[in-house]
Amino acid sequence: MKKNFDKSFFVSNRKKLYTQLLPDSLVVLFSAEQFPRNGDQFFKYRQNSDTYYFSGLTQEQTIIVLFNDTANKRVEEYAFIIEPDEKMLTWIGHKYSKQEASNISGIFNIEYTNKFDEIMNALLCKTTTIYYSYKFNVRGLNYQNPKITEWKNKIEQSFQNLYFNDLDLISMKLRLQKSSEEIAATQTAINITGEAFNKILRFVAPGRWEYEVEAELTRSFLAAGADDHAYLPICASGSNNCILHYNTNRNHCKAGDLLLLDFGAEIDYYAADISRTIPVSGKFSTRQKEVYNSVLSVLKQMKSQMIPGTTIRQLNIECEALIQEELIKLNLLTKSDIESQDPEKPALKKYFMHGLSHFIGLDVHDVGTKDTPLLPGMILSCEPAIYIADEGFGIRLENDILVADNPVDLCKNIPIEVNDVER
C-alpha cells in the first residue's frame, strides 16, 4: 500500500517544533523500548509516536537530536541509527542504511549510535535547555524507558546548570491538529476497518467463537494493507458486552446474544477506533433494538456538537444528560432515582461508566486532555453506550469525528442503523 507520508511531512513537523522552542535549545527523542516476550523474543516493535512524528524512522534503537541554533539562525539535526553487522542482517534482516534514514526523515546528518555521546557532548556545550519526553500518558501512567532516566542523570553530573523541559507539552499541541495527510491516513484506516466490519456482518452466526471473529478481523486488515490492529480488538458476546475492555475473545457467540465489537486498523501509525454492536442471530429482540436506538440517538446528537471551542469535558456533561433521558425512557431510571442520587455517584453511571470521547491520532487514545479546547482538524471518538448487566447485554456505538464548524463523520459509510446491522 502506498505510504501517506514522505520526508516533507516530517521536515514540516520539525519546522513547527522549532517555533515552539526556547532559543538555543536542544531536543532529544528516543526510540520506544523493546519489550521481551520470552527468553529470546521481543514483542512486535512499534516506534515511539513522537519519534515517528518528527522523523518517520520506525527502527528500534534510534535517537533524534535537534539543536535550535537561534544565534546563527540555523538548526543542527542528527539521527543516530543501528550499525548493522553480518550476524544481525542474517538473523533479523534489513536495517536502515544512512542514506535510507536520510531519505525517510529529511535529516542530513545520519550517524551510528556509537557516535551519540561524542556529538551530544559537543552540543551540550552550546545550550542550557534540553527538551525530552517525560512520558506521562493520557491516563497519567509513567511509561518512561529507565535508560532515559539514566542518561539524564549522567549528563546532569557532567554538565552544570542544565534545565530540562517536557517535550510532551509541545508535541501534544502540534499533534492534536491534523494535517491533510494525517486526516487521509486516518480515513484510510477507517475505510479498511469498515470493509472488515461488512465482512463480519456476513460471518457472525450462532456457534462462532469470539476468537474466530478476531481472526477474521485480522485477516481483513492485513489483506487490505493495514500495518496491524490499532489496539487489541474487543469481540465481546453476551454478558461480556458489559466488560468495558474485555479482550479475552474466547467465548461462544450464542443465539439471541449481542456481539460488541470495538476495533480499528492502523495505517502508517494512524489509528481508527470504531465500535459496533450486532445481533449474533441476525436480528435484534424488541428490547435490544429499543436500547440500540437510544444509544444511536445519543451518538447522532453528540457528533454534531464536536465543534471548535468546546471541550471533551463539556461534551461528556451534555452526553450524560442525553443518556439520562434515554435511561428514563427505557425504564432503567426514574426521576426519583435522579433526585435522590449522590452527586458523587450519579445514578446513570450504573449504565454508562465511561466518557463520550477521546482524541485519536498516532495513539488510539491520543495526546490531549478533557479540557483542551477543540480546534478544526482534531479527530475525536464519539462513543455513547448503555450497559445493562442485569439484562445480560450492553450496547456501544462509536464513530470517529473530524472537528469543524460542521463536524465530519469519518465513519459515515460504515453500517450503523438498525436495519443495516440486522442480517
N, C-alpha and C positions, 0 to 999 in steps of 0.2 A: 504494500500500500504506500502511496506517495506521502512523504512526510509533510506536515503542515508548517514546519519552521525551517528556515535556513539561517546562516550565520547573522544576517542582517537583523533578525529578531533579537538575538542575544546581544549584539552590539548596541542596539537601541535600548535594551533594558539596562545595560551598564551606563549608558549616557544619562538616562533618567536617574540612576542611582547617584551619579556624581553631583547632580544638582541638589541632593539632599544631605550631602556630607559636609562636615566642618572642613575648613582649609587644611591642606597638607596632612590629610588623614589617610589611614591605611585600613583596607578591608581584607579580611581573611575568611575564605569559605572552604570548609572541609567537606569531604565526602561523608555519606552515611556509613555507619559501621556495618561490617559484615557480621551476621549473627549465626553462630554454629547451630546446625540442625542435629548432628550427631558426631561421631568420632572423626570423620574425615570429610564432612559435607557442610556446606552453608545453606541457609535458606536462600531462595531466589532473591537476587540482589535488585534493589531499587535505589536510585540515586537520591540524595537529599534534595528536596524540592527547590530550595533557594539556589543551591549549587547548579542545578539544572537550569533554573530560570535565568541566571546570569552568565551561563557558559554553554549550555547544551551538551556538556560532557557527561555521559552516563556511566563511565567506567569507575570501578572502585579505586580507592587509594589515590584519588585526585585532589589536589589543593589548588584553589584560585587565590591569587594575591593581586590586589588592585591598590595603586598609590595615586591619590589625587594631589598631584604636584601643582598646587594653586599658584605658588610664587612664579613658576616658569610656564604657567598656563598650558600644562600638558598632563597626561596620565601615563603611568607605567603599569602594564598589565602582564601577569605571568600565570601560566598554567603548569603545574607540576604533575607528571604522569608516571606510571609504572614503566621501568625499563625492562622489557621482556627478555627472557633468555630462552635457549632452546628447550629446556625442560618445561618451562611454563607454556610455551607455544604447543608443545606436544601433548601435555596433559589437560590444559584448559582451553587453548585456542587463541584466536586472534586478539591482540591488544593494539591500541592506537599507536600509529607512528606519530612523530612530531608534526609532520605535515597534515595528517588526518585531524589531529587535535586542533590545529590552527584553522583548517578549513571549516570545521564544525563550529568553533567558538568565535572565530574572528580575532582571537588573541595571537599576537605576533610572536611573543616570547614563550616558547614551549621548552621546558626543561624536565629532566628526570627528577624524581623525588629526592635523590641523594644531593641535589643542589639547593634544596629548600632552605636549610639552616644558613648557608652562606649568603644567599640572596636576601633572605629575610632579615638577617642581622644588619646588612648594609642599609636596607630600607628603614629599619627601626632607628637608625641614627638620624633620620630625616624627619621624624614625627614624634609626637607625644600622644596621639589619639589613634586608637585601634577599635575598629568595629568588627565584632564577630557575633554569631548567633548564640544567645543564651539558651535557646531551645526549650522554652516553656510552651507547650502546645495549647490549643484552644480549650482543653479541659483542665489546664493548669498542671499537667504532668511534665516533669523534667525528663527529657529523653536525650540529654547531652551525652556524647561519647566521652568516657572518662579520660581518654587520651588527650582530648582537647583541654580539659582542666589541667592535666599535667603540663601541656605546652604553655598554657597561660602562666602557671606558677613558675615555670622555668625562665620565661623571658622577664617576668617581674623581678626575679633575683638578679638578672644580668643588666637590666635597663631601668634606671630610676625615673620617677615622675611620668609613668605611663598611665593614661586614662582609657578605660575600656567602656565602650558604648554598645548597647544591644542593637545589632543589625535587624533583629526581628521587627522592631517598631517601624523601620523604614521599608523593609521588604513587604510587610503587610500592606502598607499604604500603596506601594507600587503594584502589587499583585492583585489587589482587590478589583480594580477597574480593568476589565479585559479588553485587549486589542481585538481587531477584526480577525487576526489569525487565531487567537485563543478561542474566540467565540466559534469560529469554524471548526476547530479541533473538538470542542465540546459538543457541537452539533453532530459531528461525525460519530463520536462515541454514543450519543443519544440515539442516532439512527440505527447503529448496529444493535444497541440494546432493544430498540423497538422491533427490529426484524427478528431477534431471538424470541421476544415475547409472542409474536404472531405464531411462531413455530410451537411454542409451549402451549398455546391455546389448543392446538390440534393434538398435542402429545399427551396432555394430562388426562387421566381417566382413573376410575376406582381400581385399586390394586397396584398402581405405580408406587415406587418408593420415592421419598424426597430426594435421595441421592441420585436417582435416575434423572430427576428434573434438573438438579445441579449439573450433572454430566451433560445434559442436552444444552444447557446454557453455555457451558464451557466450550462445547463443540461448535456452537453457533458463533460465539465470539471469535474464536481462533480462526475459523473458516472464513470469517468476514474481514480478517486482518487486524483485529484488536491485539494490543500487547498482552492484555490479561484482564481479569476482573479488577475493577477499581477498589474492591473490598471483598471480604468474604461474603458470598451470597447467602441470603436467608430464604429458605424454602420450607415454610412452616405450615403444616397442615393441622386441622382440628384444633385442639386446645393449645397447641404450640403457637397459634396465631397471637396469643396473649403474652408471649415471652418476647420482649422488645428486640433483643439482639440474639435471638435463637439462631444458631448456625450449625447445629449438630447434623441436621438433614439426614436422619436415619430411620424415620418412621414411615409407615404405610399411609398412603392417601386413600381415605375411605369414602364410600358413597355417602352423600349428604353433607360432607365436611367442606370447609373452605380451605384454599391454599393461598397463604400470604407470601408473596414474592417481593423481596427487596434486593435489588441487583443493579449492576451497571458495568459497562465496559470501560476500559481505559485505552486511550489513544494518545501517543506522544506525551504521556504523563498527565493528560487531562481526563477528568472523570465525568461519567454520567451517574446519576443516582435516581432510580425510579422504583416506585412500589405499586404493585397491583394485587388485588385480592380476587380470586376466581373460584367458581364452584367446581369441585372435583367431578361431580356427576354431569356437569354441563349446564345446570340450571339452578338459580338461587331459590331457596324457600321464600315464602312470603316475608318472614321475619328478617332473614338475611338481606333480602332486597330492600326492605324498609331501612335497615341500618346503613346499607351501602349507599342509598340515595341521600341519606343525611350527611354522610361523610363527603360525598361528591358535591353536594350543595355548598358545604363549607369551603371546599377546595376552589370551586368556581368563584365564590365571593372573595376569598382571600388573595388569589393570584392577581386580581385586578387592583389590589391595594399595594402591590410591591413597586412603589413609585419613588423617585428621588425625594429625599428629605425625611422620610420616616426611618424607623429602626426596627430591628428584629424584636426588640423588647416590646415596642408598641404593637407590632403585628401579632405577637403572642397574646397580648391582652385582648385585642379585637377578636382573635380566633377563639379564645376561651369563652368569650361572651356568646359567640355563634354556636360553639359546641354545647354550651349550657342550654341554650334554647332548644337544640335538637334532642338533648337528653330528656328534657321535659316532654317533648312531643313523643318520644319513644317510651315514655312511662318508666324511665330509669331514675329520674329525679323528680321531686315535687318542689313547688315554690317554698313550701315549708322547710324542706331539706336545705335550701339555699339560704333562707332567712336565719336558720339556726346554726349554720356551719361555722366552724372555727376558721377565721380569716387566714390562719397559717396553714390550714389543711382544707382547701376548698373541696366541696363535695364532688365537683366534676373530675377531680384528679383520680378518683377511683376508676374512671373510664378513659381518661386522656392524660397520661402521665408525663409525656414529653412535650417539647416545644414544637412550634409550627415549622421552624425554618433554621437553616444554617447556610453559610456561604459554600460555594462549590468552585473548584478550580484544579490546581495541581494536587491538592489534597481533597478527598471527598468531603471531609469536614474542614473547609479551607480556613485560612487566616481571616481574622476579623472577629469582632465581639458583638454582643447583643445591642450595644449602644453605639456602634459605628453607623453614622448617618449614611443612608443609601445614596449611591450616585449612579448615573447612567453607565451601563457596561458591567455592573456587578451581576453575578449569577447566584440565585438562591434556590434552595429547595422549598417546595410548598407541600407539606405532608400532614394534613389533619388525619385523625384516626378516632375510632371508638372501639374499645376493648371490653368485652362483656364476659368476664371469666365465669360468672355464674351460669351463662348460657353456652359456654364452651367454644366461643369464637370471638375473633376480633377482625376489624377491617381497617386497613391503612391504604391510602392512595397518595401518590407522590409524583409531582412533575417538577421540572427544572425551569425556572423563570428568569428571563433577562430583564433587569431593572430598566425602565424607561418611563416616559410620561404615559405611554400606553404600553404596559408590560407585555413582553413577548413570551408566550408559552412555547418553549423549545421542544416540548413533547406532544404538541397538538395532534400529531399524526399517529400517536400510539393509542390503541383502543382503550377507552375508559368508561364509556357509557354502559349501562347495564346490558343493553341489547348487544353491544359489541363484544363483551366478555362472556356472555352466555353462548353456548355452542350447541 
